[in-house]
Amino acid sequence: MNGIILVDKPQGWTSHDVVGKLRGILHERRIGHSGTLDPMATGLLVVFVGRATRGVEFAEAHSKEYIAGLRLGVATDTQDITGNVLHETSQNVTENELKSVINGFLGDIQQIPPMYSAIKVGGKKLYELARKGECVERKPRNVNISKLELVGREENDFILDVGCSKGTYIRALCNDIGEKLGCSGCMSSLRRVKAGQFSISDAHTIEEIAEDPEKYILPVDSLFSEYETITANSETEKKLKNGNAVKCTAADGKYRVYAESGEFLLLGEVQQGILKTIKNFFEV
């Protein structure tokens, strides 16, 4: 089996748990995903199966969108409600006050990764050091917040719609918003609703997938739907499958390349009349 499956990850599962479960369901060892979700988070996990795992590197750079809960007045060591409370403060922030502050986080910003993260410092993951009670200096990272809107409230939590670049920590964003307001803040919930061109509306539960896996698998070329197509004749197909560059009359740019049979062969790039392979996806 080769292709992409959009999973609606349940709360309490790690992304690795999802991969392990699907390996058992699909009887396929080659399974990966394009963006980890914390156990407390739910929502869209884009999973790659079989030969399609070669596409993970392209999906990892995709922008993401989340619906996040922001709880003001509480700071924790993990920057979310699963952590140990460091301090609590009273707050009576209004929606207008919050809106005026979050507008300052739009665009390119610098963000300090949480100690409870998988980033490595000195060869050790930060969360491993954090669990030992250690705190080390982390360099700020450049991230982009393309969308940040207040969309509602649930009891004491503000609900935010966040669009962001790869590498953004929503936990850190909630913490930074709280600090800017002067009352602390942490993430109380998180649901990923988009990853690149993929949407949570097209995702399925593990139980649904287990009943009929073939029904829910997408072709790997759907990952590259933004690019135009080229169809290779049998002679050109053979050359491409042998790893050769070929002459091409198409304009410069990236293309999905197919065989005359309709088989998706590769993602390629044309430069000055020459088509070269970026990554092939045909079965060897």
N, C-alpha and C positions, 0 to 999 in steps of 0.2 A: 504494500500500500504506500502510495506517495501523494503528498498534498498538504494542505493546511486545514487545521480544525480550530474553530473559534470557540473557546471554552468560557463559560460563565463560572469563574472560580468561587467556590463557597467560602464563607468565613471559617477560619480555623485551619484551613489547609495551607501548606506551603506550596509554592510553585513546583517544587520538586515532588511533592506528594501527587500533584496532578499528572506530572510526567510518568511517575511510577505506576499510577493506576492505568493510564492509557497504554503503557507498555504491555500490561497484562490483558487489556481489552483487545488491543490491535495485534498482539503477538509480533511486535516490531521493536527492536532495540534502538533503532535510529530515531530518536525523538528529542526535540529541543524546543525552546520557547524564546521569544524575542524581548522579554522584559519582566523581571521578577516583581511579584506582588507580595507584600508582607502577609503573614497569616491572618491578621485582623482585617485585611482588605478583601473586597469582593470585586467581581467584574471581569472584564475582558482580558483573557490570556490567549495570545496568538501562538498556537502550537504547530510545529513543523514535523512532518512524518516522512520517514524513508529518505529518498533522494532529495526531497524538498528541504531537508535540514541545511542544504548548501545555501539556502536563501536567508537564513537567520541573520547573517551579518548585514544584509540590506535593510531588514526590518528593525534592527536594534536602534537605528538612527531616527526612526519615525517619531514625530511629535505625538504627545499623548493628551487626553482630556479626562479629567476626574471630577466627580462630585464629592466634596470633602466637608466634613463637619469640623467647625472651629469652636472650641470651648475656651472662652476667655476667663482669666482669673486663676488658671491652674498651670503650673509648670511641672513637667516630669523629666526624669533622666533619659527617657526614650523619645521625648517630644510628642508622645501620643498617650492615650488614656490607659494603655497596657503597662506603662512604666510606674516606677515609684514616684510619688508626689514629692517634689522638692520644696515647693511653697504654694500657698493659695492666697489670693488677694481679692478683696471685694471689688466689684466693677459694675458700672451701670452705663456701659457704652451703648449709644443709640445706633440705629441703622445708618443714619446720615454720617455720624462720626466714623463708623467703620468704612463706609463707602469712600470717604475722603482720604482715608489712610491707604486702603488697598489700591487705589489708583496710582500711588507712588511705587508700587511693585510691578507695574506693567512694563514690558520691554526687556532690554538686557539688564540683568542685575547680577550681583555677586552673592553667592550663597555658601555658607560654611556647612559642610556635610555633618550630620549628626554623629556622635560617638557610636551609637548603635546603628552601624551600617557596615556593609561588606567591603568598603574601600580599604586597601592595604596601606599601612604606614610601616616602614622598616620590615617589610615581609610578613607582617601580621595584620589580620583583619581587625578593624576598629572595634567591632562588637566583642571580639575575644578579649581585647584589652579592657573594654568597658565592664565586662562581667567580672574582671579581677579588681575593679574599683579604680582603674587607671584612666586618666584623661590626658590626651596628648594634643599638641597643636595641630590643627588642620588648616590647610591652605584654602582660601576662598576659591570657588569655582564659578566660571561664567555660565549662566543659564539664561533662558529666555522665557518670559511669561507673556504669552500671546493673548490670553483671555483670563480675566479675573473679575467675576461678577457675584454679587450677593443675590441668591435666588430664593431664599426662604429662611425659616427658622423651625427648629424642632426642639421644643421645651427650652432649655437654656443654651442651645447650640445655634450658631449661625451656619447656614449652608452655602458653600461657595462652589461655583463652577469654574474650574481651573484648566486652561490650556497651556501646555508647557513643552519645552524641549527635552531631549534625552538628558538624563542625569539630574533632573530636578527632584528634590525631596519635598514632598508636600508637607511632611512633618516639620521640616525646617522652616518652610514658608509660614505655617501656622504659628510657630514659635516666634518668628521675626515680626509678624503682624502684631502679636500680643505685646512684644517688647516695644514696638513703635507706639502702641496705645498706652504703654506704661502700666499694664495690668497683667502681664504674662499671658500665655496662650498655648494650647496644645491641640493636636488633631484628635477628634473624637470618633470619626468614621471616614472611610475612604472607599469609593467605588470607581473603577476605571470604566469609562464609557466609550472611549475611542482610542485607537492606536493606528496612526497612519490613516489609510482609507477604510480600515475595518471598524465596525460599530458593534456595541453590545447588543443592539437589536437583532443582530444576525448570529449571536452566540447561543450555545446550548449547554445544558447541565451535563455533568458526567453521566447521570442516569439515562438521559436521552441518548447520548452518544453510545452508551453500552448496548442499548437495544438495537441500534442499526447504524454502525459506524460509517458504512459506505454512503449513507444518506447525507451525512454532514461534512464530508471532506470536500474541500475546495481545491481546484487545480493550482499548482504553484505559480503559474503565469499570472494569476489574479493579483499577485504581489506587485507586478510591474504594469498594471493596467493603464498607467499614465503615458506609456510609451507606444509609439506606432509600431506596426508589424512589417516584417519582411518574410517572404516565403522563398525558401531555397529549393532549387531543383535537385534532382538526385545526385548529380555530379558535385554540386556545391555542398550538399549535405554531407557527402562522404569526406570532402576536404575539411569541413568544419569539425566533423567527428574525429578526425585525425589531428585536430589541434592547429590546423593551418589557417592563416589569414587569407581572405579571398577578395577579389575585385567586386565593387558594388557601386551602383549608380545612384543610390539614395543620398540625400543630403546628410551632412555631418550631424551626428547625434547618437543617442542610445535607442536601441530597438529590441523588441521581442522577435526572435527568429524561429520560424516554424518550418517543418518538412512539408512536402506536398501532401503527405498523408494527414496533416493536421497536428502531428506530434510537436510539442514544444521542445525545441532543441536547446536554446540558450538565450541569455541576455548578452547582446553585443553592442559594439560601438563602431560607427563609421567615421573615419577621418581621412579626408582627401582621397575618397574613392576606394578605401580599403576597409573591409569589415573584419574586426578582430573580436574574439570572445572575451567577455568580462567574466562570465561564469556559466558553465554548461549544466544542464539539468536532465539530459537524456541518460537512460540506463546504460551503463558500460557493460 
